[in-house]
Amino acid sequence: MAAIIITKDNFNEIKDGEKRVLLDFYAAWCGPCRMLAPIIEQIAEENPEFTVGKINVDEEPELANAFGVTSIPSLFVLEKGEIIAQSMGAKPKEQILKMLKG
């Protein structure tokens, strides 16, 4: 399944779902974000046991503020609505999977 575009309108249903969630905070103009994008899509496609979502910080500043995002890309892993892991900057796929799988 492809990564889901998350907005403030669908965030709560994603956050409160049964699956562990990977959130990718990004912006279209961000070089490292563009480098990370295909990796995030691969993770979404290869790991249906997780929900993978992308949040554009320019379009969803309220969500970015709620998570205290000060640098992009920023990745957060949620379980039952709680942040259990987070990371800033582009990371290799293996590190993201390790963070996601705990």
N, C-alpha and C positions, 0 to 999 in steps of 0.2 A: 504494500500500500504506500502511496506517495505521501510525502510530508504534507500536513494540513496547514493552510494559512489560518493563523489564529488572530482574532480580533477581540475587542472587549465584549462583543455580542455572543461569541461562542466559547470564550475562555472558561467560564465556570463549568460547562458540560465536559470540556476536555480535562480540566483540573480535577474534577470530582469523579472521573471515570475509574473503572476497576484496574486499568493497565497503568504501569509506570510510564511517566511522560518525560520526553526530552524536548526542551524548549530551546530554540535557536533564535536569539535576538540579533538582528542584522539590519543593514541598510543597503540599498541598491548601489550607492556610490562607494561603498567600503571594499577596498581591494581584498583584504584578508577574508571578508565575508563571502566574496565571490569565489575565492579559492576553496572555502569550506563547503559551499553549497552542494557540489556533487557528492561529497562525502556524506552530508546529512541525508541526501536523497537515497544514497546506497543503503545507509543504515535503516531508513524507513522501509525500503523495499525488501531488505533481507531479514528484518526482524519484526514480523507482524505481532509479536507478543507485546510490543511497546507502541505507544502513541508518540509520533514525532511531529512536532509543530514548529512553524516558523513565524516569528513576530517581527514585522517591519517597525523599527523604532520611530521612523519619521511619521508613519501612519497611525501608530498606536502609542503615543507618548505616555498615556496613563498607565499602560501595562509596564512599559520600561521603567517608569518612576516607581511603580508598586514593587518591582523587583530590585530597585536600586542600581539599575544598569548605568554605569558610567563609562564603559568601554565596550566596543563591539569588535568582533563577535563575542557574545557572552552565551554560555550554555548553562542551563539549569536542568536538574533531574528532580522530578516531583514523584512522590508516592503518597497516595491518599491526600493530595492537596498540599503536602508539606515538602519543602525543599530538603533533599537529602544529599545533594552534591551540586557543585557549581564550578565553572571554569571560565576564564577570560582568555581571549586570543584563539587563533587557529591552532588546532591540535590534530595529530594523526588519527586516523580511524580507530586504531587499536586502543588509544588512550580514551577516546570518547566511548567506545564500547565497554571498556573496563569501568569507567565512571557510571555508565548507564546500568550495567548488570550488577554493579556493587560487588 
